[in-house]
């Protein structure tokens, strides 16, 4: 009688999990909201609706959401997604374990790249090494880690890098604000709500991306911000205490082909300078744009010689510029193209 036996080899992901998970944290979002005493039925148009009864003057701290993040240094610098900590009126608690909870201080928010830098008051913490995301390759194996659905801590999913330099428009689940993100890593490793802000890890156990978005209704399509974007923000915060970004000082909308056709515009690309609400000037007073003479309804066609499009918006071009750098703007004003030379200042 023959006997068969086999030895199961240990997956490298097991060692990655041991190395990485202690430095992956949960972020709990809470706010002081009116205290609910109970509920009552409210009749309306032949139906009854359940309505909360609010205690007069009473408020209590209430959990309104959550996300993930990871520690990048033993003294408590944390990276996460900007949309996880976008609410400036909320409180954020970092949870490392059942008895390890810290109040998080938001040092900087980078809405362009969907990155935020946090700090917790602790020492000798486990932390993750950041790799060079410019060296990643299509088909490379990766592991996504985070707090899936806000409930399942240290959830791991494995897969490959299935696309590079992706461009998407993402919507935050909390405020439904749209963000245009570019240069993204696409992966088939499962990224679920609550995973946002967690790390995308390579087979060396180093971070190559920050998990940021998933496609609703699709399977195995998730996205991460390349870690090199976050490294730049982190370095600036440590050196200057803030993210230094050149500021033009205009409110604008990006022109699409559909918009150009509908409004009978002479161009189907560029950034049109327009106000967001009645009474609010689209050009910030005293800003670089104001000093250069930019006017409402100007269409900025090019900045620094780069054409402004939906996939290459003005904000992304400006982000690559330096403070006090002189750049040329190609402007379309009343059907005439003009060149304005501007000197970029820091965003205050």
C-alpha positions, 0 to 999 in steps of 0.5 A: 500500500502506497502512502502519499505525503506532502510538505506545505511550503510557507508563503512569503506573505506570512512573513510579510504579515508578521513584519508589517501588520504591527505598524498598520493602524486603524483611524477612528473618526468621531464628532460631537453630535446631538444626543438622541433620547429615542425615536418616535413615529411621524405620520406623513402622507398616509405613512409613518416615518421613524424620526430621532428625538434629540435631547435639548442641548445634549451632545455626545462623541459619536463614531462617524467613520474610519479608515487605515494608515501606517506608521513611518517612523518610531517617533509616530509619523503616520501616513493615510489618505487625505479623504480619510481625515478630510473633515477639519471639525472631526476628531481622529483616534489612532488605534494600534491595539486594544489598549493602545489608542492615541489622539492624532494630530493632522500635520498636513493634508494634500488634497491633490494627491489624496495624502495626509500626514499625521502625528501621534505622541509615542516613541519606539513604535513599529514602522514601515520602510518606504520603497521607490515606487518609480521602480515597480513593474507590471505584474509584480506581486503585492499585498494590500493591508488595512481595516476592511469595512471599518470592522476587520483589522489587519485584513490582508489581500494579495495580488499583482500590479495590474496597471500603472499611471492610471487616471480616475475621478474618485468620490469620498464616501463621507462627503461625496466630494470628487477628486481627480487622481492621476499616476495611480497604481492599479492592483487586483488585490482586494481594496475595500471601504475602510482600507483607504490609507493602508499600505500597498506592500511589495514582496520585500515588505516595503511600502510602494503605495497608499491604498486609496480607491476601488471601482464600485460594481467591479471585481479586482480593480483597486488603486493606490497612490505611489508612495513617492508622492507621499514621501515628498509630502512627509519630507516637507512636513518634517523639514518645514512643518507643512507642505509647501505648494505654489499658489496661483490664486484662481478658481476654475473649471476644467474644460471638456469636449462636452462642455466646449460643445455645449457652451460653444467654446472655441477650445475643448481644453484648458482651465476657465477662470470662473467663480464658484458662488455668487459674489465670490471673486474667481481671482484671489485678491493679492495673489499671483494671479491677481498681480498678473492681471488674470480676469474672470472668463480667461481660459488658461490653455498652458502652464509652463509649456504644458497643455492643461487637460482633464488628465493633466489639470492645472493643479498637477502642473503647478505642484511640480513648480518651485516657489518664486519660479517664473513660468509662462501662462498661455491665456485665451481672452476674448478669442485672442491668445496672450502670454502672461509671465508670473512668479509663483508664491507659496500657498498660505 
